[in-house]
Amino acid sequence: MNWKRELEDNVTTAKELQDYFHWNLPKDDEKKLKEIIKRYPMSVSKYYLSLINPHIENDEIKKLCIPSIEETDLSGSFDTSGEKNNTVVVGLQHKYKQTALILSTNKCAAYCRHCFRKRLVGVNDEEINKHFGDIITYIKEHKEINNVLITGGDAFVNSNRIIEDYLKELNEIEHIKLIRFGTRVPVVLPTRIYNDKELLNILEMYSKKKTIYVVTQFNHPREITEESKRAVNCLTNLGITVKNQTVLLKGVNNNPVTMAKLINKIIEIGVIPYYIFQCRPVVGVKNQFQVPLKEGYRIITETRKLLSGQGKCFRYVLSNEKGKIEVIGDLNKDNLIFKYHQAKSDEDEEKVFTLDIDDNQCWI
């Protein structure tokens, strides 16, 4: 099926969800589901829904894409890493000296329930790129920027024309050495890649001019299928590096065996483990998905013991207003050691520090 038609056929309503799984929800549950979807839209490809075992109440894939009553919890923040303060042009963020981040769309092929941009994705387009020329001008004028991350939403939900426009303009900027696309399409809508020869031709042409990375997000071993493998192979066969950013998520991958299985499987299909992110304290996400930092560090430590050297190349980080901070060790039962992997402020670059962390503390 054409990927655009497949996307149009996404399940987006409570009724469509019930019809797909032949569920007969109690009226009260159906009402709650509709209320959550109204606040935080649901959109899931039928391919991704097919990965769910509907007979398991706490199925991990289900938890990743189908709304839960826990999303009505209003504790947390809608902007946990200071994106508003880092916006220099509508749709363009410049938090780290060498990196420009473009919010290219507020649409995704599937709306993840743990999304840290719940304020934006599927809800409003106030923060996305509407001033393409201004963005390109800013990047041209800031020669310290050597890489651009095109994200959203999902960068590969954009049309081929828009994707090519970005590549064409960025290719002309001499100081840009690397272009990255942030996308979960290989995971949730792999036909977007392997059934679209035009997209592959565009990526192949520009990958010969600039280095292109695709940064995706596999969160559970069952997301790695023959279809997702085929999509990844299409990219790596073009010489494009595919990296993975997993999020540590309660009820999904918060045990060492699952996490190690995931990392070993992504390596097997040619994807490089990049980050494991601490889940952010986002409204509607915080209490449903966050794992305490001490527990997270234990999980990551035990996971590493099950991996080869190639699997251990990821970093366990959290991304807050000050930067990407790596959790690198513990001193005793109370203290964790942190290091700035990337910092907004020059004074924090490469800084190592320790903090007393409470057993239930999930963020700093």
C-alpha positions in Angstrom: 0.0 0.0 0.0 1.1 3.6 -0.7 2.5 4.9 2.6 0.3 8.1 2.4 -2.8 5.9 2.1 -1.6 3.8 4.9 -1.1 6.9 7.0 -4.6 8.1 6.2 -5.9 4.8 7.3 -4.4 5.2 10.8 -6.6 4.4 13.8 -7.5 7.7 15.4 -10.7 7.3 17.4 -12.1 5.2 20.2 -14.6 3.5 17.8 -11.9 2.6 15.3 -9.7 1.2 18.0 -12.6 -1.0 19.3 -13.5 -2.1 15.8 -9.9 -3.1 15.0 -9.5 -5.2 18.1 -13.2 -6.2 18.4 -13.2 -4.7 21.9 -16.5 -3.9 23.6 -15.4 -1.3 26.2 -17.7 -0.4 29.1 -19.4 3.0 28.4 -17.4 4.7 31.2 -14.1 3.4 29.8 -15.0 4.5 26.3 -15.9 8.0 27.6 -12.6 8.3 29.4 -10.7 7.1 26.3 -12.5 9.7 24.1 -11.6 12.5 26.6 -7.9 11.6 26.6 -7.8 11.4 22.8 -9.4 14.8 22.6 -6.6 16.2 24.8 -3.8 14.1 23.4 -4.6 12.8 20.0 -4.2 9.1 19.1 -2.9 8.0 15.7 -1.5 4.6 15.1 -0.7 2.8 11.9 -2.4 -0.6 11.5 1.0 -2.1 10.9 2.1 -1.0 14.4 -1.2 -2.1 16.0 -0.6 -5.5 14.5 2.4 -5.9 16.8 0.1 -5.8 19.9 -1.1 -8.9 21.6 -4.7 -7.8 22.5 -5.1 -10.6 25.0 -2.4 -9.3 27.2 -3.6 -6.4 29.3 -0.2 -4.8 29.9 1.2 -5.5 26.4 4.3 -3.3 26.0 3.5 -2.2 22.4 -0.1 -1.3 23.5 1.3 0.8 26.3 3.5 2.7 23.8 0.7 3.7 21.5 -2.8 3.4 23.1 -4.0 6.0 25.6 -4.1 5.2 29.3 -6.2 6.8 32.0 -2.8 7.7 33.6 -2.5 10.4 30.9 -5.0 12.5 32.8 -2.3 13.1 35.6 -1.4 16.8 35.3 1.8 16.7 37.3 5.0 17.5 35.4 5.9 20.0 32.7 5.2 20.5 29.0 8.7 21.8 28.3 11.2 19.8 30.3 14.3 20.8 28.4 13.7 24.5 27.9 12.8 24.4 24.2 11.0 27.7 24.3 14.0 29.5 25.6 16.2 27.9 22.9 14.0 29.0 20.0 15.8 31.5 17.9 13.4 31.5 14.9 9.9 29.9 14.9 10.7 26.2 14.2 14.4 26.5 14.9 16.2 25.8 18.2 19.8 26.5 19.0 20.6 25.1 22.4 24.0 23.6 21.7 26.7 25.6 19.9 27.3 23.2 17.1 23.8 22.0 16.6 20.6 23.5 15.0 17.3 21.7 15.6 14.5 22.2 13.2 10.9 21.4 14.1 9.7 20.5 10.6 6.2 19.2 11.4 3.9 18.5 14.3 2.7 15.2 12.7 3.9 11.6 13.3 3.2 8.3 11.8 2.2 7.2 15.3 1.7 9.3 18.4 3.8 7.8 21.2 2.1 8.0 24.6 5.5 8.9 26.2 6.2 11.8 23.8 8.1 14.7 25.4 6.5 17.1 22.9 2.8 16.4 23.9 2.2 20.1 23.9 2.9 20.1 20.2 2.6 16.8 18.4 -0.8 16.4 16.8 -2.1 19.3 18.8 -0.8 22.6 17.4 1.6 23.9 14.8 2.6 27.2 16.6 6.2 26.0 17.1 7.0 24.4 13.7 8.8 25.8 10.8 6.8 28.3 8.8 9.7 30.6 7.9 12.0 28.3 5.9 14.1 31.2 4.5 14.7 32.8 7.9 15.8 29.4 9.3 18.3 28.9 6.5 19.6 32.5 6.9 20.2 31.9 10.6 22.1 28.7 10.0 24.2 30.4 7.3 25.1 33.3 9.6 26.1 31.0 12.5 29.2 29.3 11.3 29.7 27.5 14.6 26.8 25.2 13.6 28.2 22.2 11.9 25.2 19.8 12.1 21.4 20.1 11.7 18.8 17.8 13.2 15.5 17.8 11.3 12.8 16.5 13.6 9.2 17.3 14.6 6.9 15.4 15.0 8.5 13.0 12.6 10.8 14.3 9.9 9.9 11.5 7.5 6.2 12.3 7.6 7.1 15.3 5.5 6.6 15.0 1.8 9.6 14.1 -0.4 9.5 17.6 -1.8 10.0 19.1 1.7 12.7 16.7 2.6 14.5 17.5 -0.6 14.1 21.2 0.0 15.9 20.8 3.4 18.7 18.7 1.9 19.1 21.1 -1.1 19.4 24.2 1.0 21.6 22.7 3.7 23.9 21.1 1.1 24.8 24.6 -0.1 26.0 25.7 3.4 29.7 24.9 3.6 30.0 24.7 7.3 27.2 22.1 7.6 29.0 18.7 7.7 26.2 16.5 9.0 22.4 16.3 8.5 20.3 14.2 10.8 16.7 13.1 10.5 14.8 12.3 13.6 12.1 9.7 12.8 10.3 6.7 14.2 9.0 5.7 10.7 11.3 2.6 10.5 9.5 1.4 13.7 5.9 2.4 13.1 5.5 2.8 9.3 8.4 1.1 7.6 6.7 1.1 4.1 7.3 4.9 4.1 11.0 3.9 3.4 11.0 0.6 1.6 8.1 1.3 -0.7 9.1 4.8 -1.7 11.8 4.7 -4.3 11.6 8.5 -4.7 12.6 9.1 -1.1 15.5 6.6 -1.4 16.7 8.3 -4.5 16.7 11.7 -2.8 18.6 10.4 0.2 21.1 8.5 -2.0 21.8 11.7 -4.1 22.4 14.0 -1.1 24.2 11.4 1.0 27.0 11.6 -1.6 27.2 15.4 -0.9 26.8 15.5 2.9 26.9 12.9 5.6 23.3 11.9 6.5 22.3 10.1 9.7 18.8 8.7 10.5 18.1 8.7 14.2 15.2 6.4 15.1 13.7 5.0 18.3 13.2 1.3 18.9 12.0 0.8 22.5 11.1 -2.9 22.6 12.5 -6.0 21.0 9.1 -6.8 19.4 9.3 -3.6 17.3 12.1 -5.2 15.4 10.4 -7.1 12.6 11.1 -8.2 9.0 9.5 -5.0 7.9 11.5 -2.7 10.1 14.7 -4.6 9.2 13.8 -4.1 5.5 13.4 -0.3 6.1 16.7 -0.1 8.0 18.5 -2.1 5.2 17.2 0.3 2.6 18.9 3.2 4.5 22.2 1.4 5.4 22.5 0.1 1.8 22.7 3.8 0.8 25.6 4.4 3.2 23.4 6.2 5.7 24.2 5.6 9.3 21.2 4.6 11.4 21.4 5.3 15.2 18.9 4.5 17.9 17.7 6.5 20.9 15.8 4.3 23.3 13.8 5.8 26.2 13.8 3.9 29.5 10.1 3.3 30.1 8.4 1.7 33.1 6.3 -1.3 32.0 8.0 -1.4 28.6 11.7 -2.0 28.8 12.7 -1.4 32.4 14.5 -4.7 33.0 18.0 -5.7 31.9 17.0 -8.8 30.0 14.5 -6.9 27.8 16.9 -3.9 27.3 19.8 -6.2 26.4 17.7 -8.2 24.0 16.6 -4.9 22.3 20.1 -3.6 22.0 21.4 -6.9 20.6 18.6 -7.0 18.1 19.2 -3.5 16.8 22.9 -4.2 16.4 22.0 -7.3 14.4 20.0 -5.3 11.9 22.7 -2.7 11.5 21.5 0.1 13.9 24.0 1.7 16.3 22.9 2.2 20.0 23.2 5.9 20.6 21.4 7.0 23.8 19.2 5.5 26.4 17.2 8.5 27.6 15.8 8.9 31.1 12.1 9.5 30.5 11.2 13.1 31.0 8.7 14.4 33.6 6.2 15.5 31.0 2.5 16.1 31.9 0.6 12.9 31.1 3.8 10.9 31.0 5.7 11.4 34.2 3.9 9.1 36.6 3.0 6.5 33.9 6.5 5.9 32.4 9.3 7.4 34.6 11.7 5.0 36.4 13.6 6.3 39.4 17.2 7.3 38.6 18.8 4.8 41.0 16.8 2.0 39.6 17.5 3.2 36.1 21.3 3.2 36.7 21.0 -0.4 38.1 19.0 -1.5 35.0 21.6 0.0 32.7 24.5 -1.5 34.7 23.0 -5.0 34.6 22.1 -4.5 30.9 25.8 -3.7 30.0 26.9 -7.0 31.6 24.7 -8.8 28.9 26.2 -7.0 26.0 29.3 -7.2 23.8 31.6 -4.2 23.4 29.6 -3.0 20.4 26.4 -3.0 22.4 28.0 -0.9 25.2 28.7 2.2 23.1 25.4 3.9 24.2 25.2 6.6 26.9 22.5 6.7 29.6 21.5 10.4 29.7 18.8 12.8 30.8 18.1 16.0 28.8 17.1 18.9 31.0 17.2 22.7 30.6 21.0 22.8 31.1 22.0 20.0 28.7 22.4 16.3 28.1 23.7 14.9 31.3 25.1 11.4 31.5 24.6 9.1 34.5 28.0 7.5 34.8 28.2 5.9 38.2 27.4 5.7 41.9 29.6 6.5 44.8 27.4 4.9 47.5 23.8 4.1 48.2 22.9 7.8 48.1 25.1 9.5 45.5 25.1 9.3 41.7 27.9 10.6 39.5 26.8 12.8 36.5 28.7 14.3 33.6 27.6 16.9 31.1 27.7 15.1 27.7 26.4 18.3 26.1 25.9 21.7 27.8 24.0 24.8 27.0 26.5 26.9 28.9 30.2 26.9 28.3 30.9 26.7 32.0 29.1 23.4 32.2 31.0 21.7 29.4 32.4 18.3 30.5 31.6 19.1 34.1 31.5 16.1 36.4 29.4 16.3 39.6 27.6 14.2 42.2 24.2 14.5 43.7 22.4 12.9 46.6 19.5 11.1 44.9 16.4 9.9 46.7 15.2 6.4 46.0 12.1 7.7 44.2 13.8 10.6 42.5 13.4 10.5 38.7 14.8 13.8 37.5 17.4 16.5 38.4 
